[in-house]
Amino acid sequence: MADLAEIARALVAPGKGILAADESSGTIKKRFDSIDLESTEDNRRAYREMLFGTRGLGDYISGVILYDETIRQSASDGTPLTKILTDNGMIPGIKVDTGSKPLSGFPGEEVTEGLDGLRDRLAEYAGLGAKFTKWRAVINIGDGIPTRAGIRANAHALTRYAALSQEAGLVPIVEPEVMMEGDHTIERCYEVSKRTLLSLYEQLHAYRIDLAGSLLKTNMVVPGKKAGKQATPAEIAEYTLRNFRETVPVTVPGIVFLSGGQDDIPATENLNEMNKLGPHPWELSFSYGRALQAPSLKAWKGESANVEAGQRELLHRAKCNGAARDGKYTQQMEQAA
């Protein structure tokens, strides 16, 4: 498993994080709707080509999570998008789950599907150049949920996925996301996040997952979006780090945060606050989607004349988050953009 551990460490190398570009067809359509652009295969390819071809992006982005369509696409000049990534110093990865569905018998809870046929799909993705994988589980907070059964169902699916990924020579990123929807307090998010991670690592240990060859992608501990009291970066850092100290084995090389609906600058500020409190047993990095892409998408607008403008915005956000990896991000960096 030495190669897996090496790739996992490379994905959380100092000053770097992961770009999540694995939006489903429905999600990318919503993003394109915001700039009045039709979500065609060609437009999606052009967008990803713009992102991945950003010169210098590999200085701050270690790897990119792709969608099934994207890992098979080539740029306008015929170069596979995976080659553009590797030539730019980034490691290709792939989302392998098929989405969350209602958990039968447990109203309000979900379980992620995609285990059927996964062994064969993983072999194909490895052949297409993927070096790591990702599987997302959705944990909703509400009246009486999540239940113990709901958490365990998702932990079990994440574990079976991780075992199959490592069997295929691919680094698994396990992603349990406690959702920000609702009016719950930061204390409630902490309690649910802790239960979720304890269950996950109990399962991963039981199924003999090589933790050194894996990464955790998860939420920061934050109040619900509709909570009457929101939290400061210092409070978010305190609750999040306490949760990790109580749940995540030190053999895990890194934890990469999802933005979870946070806007771009708050996501950077919160990551920075946590790394200011380091050092930590694990690398604390990022695996942002919207929080990295939103300014770039807005600048690009689907127009070839705006490719450089879109790339400048992406490189700026990547650079800011790279600084936050060391607790060295400042507001002056935003003003200098």
C-alpha positions in Angstrom: 0.0 0.0 0.0 3.1 2.2 -0.1 2.0 3.8 -3.4 -1.4 4.7 -2.0 0.1 6.4 1.0 2.5 8.4 -1.3 -0.4 9.6 -3.5 -2.5 10.5 -0.4 0.4 12.5 1.0 0.8 14.2 -2.4 -2.8 15.2 -2.4 -2.4 17.1 0.9 1.1 18.5 0.1 1.9 21.7 2.0 0.3 24.8 0.4 -2.0 22.7 -1.9 -5.6 21.4 -1.9 -8.0 19.7 -4.2 -10.3 21.2 -6.8 -13.7 19.5 -6.8 -14.9 19.6 -10.4 -17.2 16.5 -10.2 -20.6 18.3 -10.4 -23.4 16.0 -11.6 -25.3 17.0 -14.7 -28.0 18.5 -12.6 -25.6 20.6 -10.5 -23.6 21.9 -13.4 -26.8 22.9 -15.1 -27.7 25.1 -12.1 -24.3 26.7 -12.2 -24.6 27.4 -15.9 -28.1 28.7 -15.4 -26.6 31.4 -13.2 -24.7 32.8 -16.2 -27.5 32.1 -18.7 -25.4 29.4 -20.5 -27.0 26.2 -21.8 -25.5 23.0 -20.2 -24.4 21.2 -23.4 -21.6 18.7 -23.5 -19.5 21.1 -25.5 -20.0 23.9 -23.0 -19.2 21.7 -20.1 -16.0 20.6 -21.9 -15.0 24.2 -22.6 -15.6 25.1 -19.0 -13.4 22.3 -17.6 -10.8 23.0 -20.3 -10.6 26.6 -19.1 -10.3 25.6 -15.5 -7.7 22.8 -15.9 -5.6 24.7 -18.3 -5.0 27.6 -15.9 -1.2 28.2 -16.0 0.4 27.8 -12.5 -2.7 26.1 -11.0 -0.6 23.1 -10.0 1.3 25.3 -7.6 -1.8 25.4 -5.4 -4.0 22.5 -6.6 -2.7 19.0 -6.0 -5.5 17.1 -7.6 -8.9 17.4 -9.3 -12.0 15.3 -8.8 -13.7 14.6 -12.1 -17.1 13.4 -13.2 -17.7 10.3 -15.4 -18.2 12.5 -18.5 -15.2 14.7 -17.8 -12.6 11.9 -17.4 -13.5 10.8 -20.9 -13.4 14.2 -22.6 -10.7 15.8 -24.6 -9.9 19.5 -25.1 -10.7 21.4 -28.4 -7.2 20.4 -29.7 -7.8 16.7 -28.9 -5.7 16.5 -25.8 -7.4 14.4 -23.1 -8.4 16.5 -20.1 -6.6 14.1 -17.8 -3.3 14.9 -19.7 -3.9 18.6 -19.3 -4.1 18.0 -15.6 -1.0 15.9 -15.3 1.0 18.2 -17.6 -0.1 21.1 -15.2 1.2 19.2 -12.2 -2.2 17.9 -10.9 -3.4 14.4 -10.1 -6.7 13.2 -11.7 -9.4 11.7 -9.5 -12.9 10.5 -10.0 -16.3 10.6 -8.2 -17.6 7.1 -8.2 -20.9 7.1 -6.3 -24.2 7.5 -8.2 -25.9 9.8 -5.8 -27.9 9.7 -2.6 -31.4 8.3 -2.4 -34.1 8.1 0.4 -33.2 5.5 3.0 -36.2 3.2 3.1 -38.0 3.2 6.5 -36.2 6.3 7.7 -38.0 9.5 6.6 -35.6 12.4 6.0 -32.5 10.3 5.8 -30.5 9.3 2.7 -28.0 6.6 1.7 -25.6 6.8 -1.2 -25.8 4.2 -4.0 -23.2 3.0 -6.5 -21.7 -0.2 -5.1 -23.2 -2.4 -7.8 -20.6 -2.9 -10.5 -18.1 -0.6 -8.7 -15.2 -3.0 -9.0 -15.4 -3.0 -12.8 -15.9 0.8 -13.0 -12.8 1.4 -10.8 -10.7 -0.7 -13.1 -11.9 1.3 -16.0 -11.3 4.6 -14.3 -7.7 3.5 -13.4 -7.2 2.8 -17.0 -8.4 6.3 -17.9 -5.8 7.8 -15.6 -7.5 8.2 -12.2 -5.3 7.9 -9.2 -7.9 8.6 -6.5 -11.6 8.4 -5.9 -14.4 10.0 -4.0 -17.7 8.9 -2.5 -20.1 11.3 -0.7 -22.6 10.4 2.0 -25.3 12.8 3.0 -26.2 13.2 6.7 -29.2 15.4 7.3 -30.0 17.1 10.6 -33.6 17.4 11.7 -36.2 16.3 14.2 -35.0 12.9 15.4 -32.5 12.5 12.6 -29.9 11.3 11.9 -30.6 8.0 13.5 -28.0 5.5 14.5 -29.1 3.3 11.6 -28.9 6.1 9.1 -25.3 6.9 10.1 -24.3 3.3 10.1 -25.8 2.6 6.7 -23.7 5.4 5.1 -20.6 4.5 7.1 -20.9 0.9 5.8 -21.3 2.0 2.2 -18.3 4.4 2.5 -16.2 1.5 3.9 -17.1 -1.0 1.2 -16.3 1.7 -1.4 -13.0 2.4 0.2 -12.0 -1.3 0.3 -12.8 -1.7 -3.4 -10.8 1.5 -4.3 -7.7 0.3 -2.5 -8.1 -3.1 -4.1 -8.0 -1.3 -7.5 -4.9 0.7 -6.4 -6.8 4.0 -6.0 -6.7 6.3 -3.0 -10.2 6.6 -1.5 -11.5 9.9 -0.3 -14.3 9.1 2.2 -16.8 12.1 2.3 -19.5 12.1 5.0 -21.2 15.5 4.7 -23.3 16.8 7.6 -25.5 19.2 5.8 -25.8 22.9 6.6 -29.5 23.1 5.9 -31.8 23.9 8.8 -31.7 26.0 11.9 -29.6 23.7 14.2 -26.9 25.2 16.5 -23.2 24.7 16.1 -23.4 22.4 19.2 -25.9 20.2 17.4 -23.7 20.0 14.3 -20.7 19.1 16.5 -22.7 16.2 18.1 -23.9 14.8 14.7 -20.4 15.2 13.1 -18.8 13.4 16.0 -21.3 10.5 15.9 -20.8 10.3 12.1 -17.0 10.1 12.2 -16.9 7.7 15.1 -19.1 5.3 13.2 -17.1 5.7 10.0 -13.7 5.0 11.5 -15.1 2.0 13.5 -16.2 0.5 10.1 -13.0 1.4 8.3 -11.0 -0.2 11.0 -13.2 -3.3 11.0 -12.8 -3.7 7.2 -9.0 -3.4 7.3 -8.8 -0.2 5.3 -5.3 1.2 5.1 -5.9 4.6 6.6 -2.5 5.9 5.6 -3.6 5.4 2.0 -6.9 7.3 2.4 -8.1 10.8 3.0 -11.1 12.2 4.8 -13.3 14.9 3.2 -15.9 16.4 5.5 -17.7 19.4 6.7 -16.6 22.1 9.1 -18.7 22.2 12.2 -21.0 25.1 11.6 -24.5 26.2 12.6 -27.4 25.6 10.1 -27.9 28.2 7.5 -31.2 29.3 9.2 -29.8 29.3 12.7 -30.5 32.4 14.7 -26.9 32.6 15.9 -24.1 32.1 13.4 -20.5 31.5 14.3 -17.2 33.2 14.0 -14.2 31.6 12.3 -12.6 31.1 15.8 -15.7 29.3 17.0 -15.9 27.1 13.9 -12.2 26.2 14.3 -12.7 25.3 18.0 -15.6 23.0 17.4 -14.2 21.4 14.2 -10.8 20.7 15.7 -12.3 19.3 18.9 -14.4 16.9 16.8 -11.3 15.7 14.8 -9.2 15.2 18.0 -12.0 12.9 19.3 -12.6 10.9 16.1 -10.0 10.9 13.4 -6.9 8.5 13.8 -3.6 10.2 13.4 -2.6 7.6 10.7 -4.9 9.5 8.3 -2.6 11.8 6.4 -5.0 14.6 5.7 -8.5 16.0 6.1 -9.8 18.1 3.1 -12.8 20.3 3.8 -15.8 20.6 1.6 -17.2 24.2 1.4 -20.7 22.9 2.0 -22.4 26.0 0.6 -20.1 28.5 2.2 -19.2 31.4 0.0 -15.6 31.6 -1.3 -14.1 34.1 1.2 -15.6 32.6 4.4 -14.5 29.1 3.4 -10.9 30.5 3.0 -11.1 32.4 6.3 -12.3 29.4 8.3 -9.6 27.1 6.8 -7.0 29.8 7.7 -8.2 30.0 11.3 -7.8 26.3 11.8 -4.3 26.2 10.4 -3.3 29.2 12.5 -3.9 26.9 15.5 -1.5 24.2 14.2 0.4 22.1 13.9 -2.1 19.2 13.8 -1.6 15.4 13.5 -3.1 15.6 10.0 -2.8 18.0 7.1 -5.8 20.3 7.1 -6.5 21.2 3.5 -9.4 21.9 1.1 -11.4 20.2 -1.5 -13.7 23.0 -2.6 -16.0 23.1 -5.6 -18.2 26.2 -5.7 -15.9 28.1 -3.3 -13.1 27.8 -5.8 -15.1 28.0 -9.1 -17.8 30.6 -8.5 -15.7 33.7 -9.3 -14.1 32.0 -12.3 -17.5 30.9 -13.7 -18.9 34.4 -13.3 -15.9 36.0 -15.1 -15.9 33.4 -17.9 -19.6 33.7 -18.8 -19.2 30.9 -21.4 -17.3 33.2 -23.8 -13.9 32.3 -25.3 -12.8 35.9 -25.0 -13.1 35.6 -21.2 -11.0 32.5 -20.7 -8.0 34.4 -19.3 -10.3 36.4 -16.9 -11.8 33.1 -15.7 -8.4 31.6 -15.1 -7.2 34.6 -13.2 -10.1 34.3 -10.8 -9.5 30.6 -10.3 -5.8 31.1 -9.7 -6.5 33.8 -7.2 -8.8 31.7 -5.1 -6.4 28.8 -5.3 -3.6 31.0 -4.2 -5.6 32.4 -1.3 -6.6 28.9 -0.1 -3.0 27.7 -0.5 -2.0 30.5 1.9 -4.8 29.4 4.3 -3.1 26.0 4.4 -0.3 27.6 6.4 -2.5 30.0 8.3 -1.0 32.9 6.3 -4.1 34.1 4.4 -4.9 37.8 4.9 -7.6 40.2 3.7 -4.9 42.1 1.9 -4.5 39.2 -0.5 -8.1 39.7 -1.6 -7.5 43.4 -2.2 -4.4 42.7 -4.2 -6.3 40.6 -6.7 
